[in-house]
Amino acid sequence: MAEARALLRHVRITPRKAREVVNMVRGRQAQEALHLLRYTHRAAARVVEQVLQSAVANAGQKELGDPDSLKIVKAFVDGGPVFKRFRARSMGRANPILKRTSHITLVLGPA
């Protein structure tokens, strides 16, 4: 089965927040998902929308058919590297701050 995929790595958004948006579009038609993402008020929605547009463009390059007939077959978010920073606290102590990153993958196939 032919499929087109798009992968965006090292995105500076936490995987948990990105998964909320990806779960919302998983299994939908590509055009329907694009409309849904365009009007979703989440920071991750902009990033997932870009990945979806890239996957649709990849499908066009592979000549998988009409972009309206594409469906999101697989969509998942993996954790990327974590930037570790420290914040000064009282009495000479420090608290860690974890700046998490994500790897977002979308796979499109025929509906």
N, C-alpha and C positions, 0 to 999 in steps of 0.2 A: 504494500500500500504506500503510495507516494504521500509525503508530508513535507511541510515547510516549517522550519523552526527559527526562532530568534532568541538570543541569549544576551542578557545584559549583566555584566559582572561588576562587583565592587561599587554598588549603588549605596550612597550614604543615607539609607533609611533602614530602620530596624526590620528584620524579617517578620516579626509579629504584625506590624502595621501593614506591611506589603501583602502578607497572606490574607488579611481581611478583604482587600480589594481583589486579589487574584481569585479567591473563593467565590466572589460575587459574579465573575465573568466565566468561570470554568464551565464548559459544556454548551455555551451559547454560540449562536452564529456570530461571525467576526464583525459584521456591520452593526448588529444589535449591540454587541459588546462595546464597540467604539462609541456609539451614541450614549450608552450607559456611563462609560468612563468620562465622557466629555462633561456630563452634568453631575458628577460625583464630587463633593467637596472634601476631598482627602488629598494630601500631598502625594501619596503613592499612586493615585489615579493618573496623574500627569505622566509619571514614569512608566506605568503599565500601558498606558495609551501609546506611548512612543514605541515600546517593545512590540505591541500588537500591530502598529502600522508597519514596522520593520518586517514582521512575519508575513503580513499581507503582501508587501513588496517582494519578499523572497519567494512567495508562492507565485507571484506574477513572473518572476525570472525563471522559475521551474515549469511554468506553463501548466499549472494544476487546474486550470479552468477559471470560471467566473469568480471574482472576489466575493460576490454575494452568496455563493454557494459554499463558502468555507466555514468550517466549524472549529472551535477551540477544542482539540482532542485532549491535550495534556497541558496543564498549567501548574507550575510549582515554584516555590521560593525556598532557596537554601541559604543558610547563614554564610556570610563571608568572613574575612578577617575582622578582628575587633581591635579598635584603637584603644589603648589603655592610657587614661590620664588620671591625675590625682589632684584633689582639692584639699587645701589646707584646712585643718580643723583646730579646735582649741587644744591647749597643752601640748603642742608640738606633734599632734597626730595628723594623719592624712586619710581621706576616704577615696576609694577608687571611683572613677567615672568611666563607664564602658560605652564607647561610641561604636555601635554595631553597624555592619554593612550587610548587603544582601546580593544574592545572585538570582535573577529572575529569568525563568525559562517559559516560553510559550510554544506550543506545537499546534499547527493548523493542518487539518485534513479535509477531505471532501465530506459533505454532510450526509 
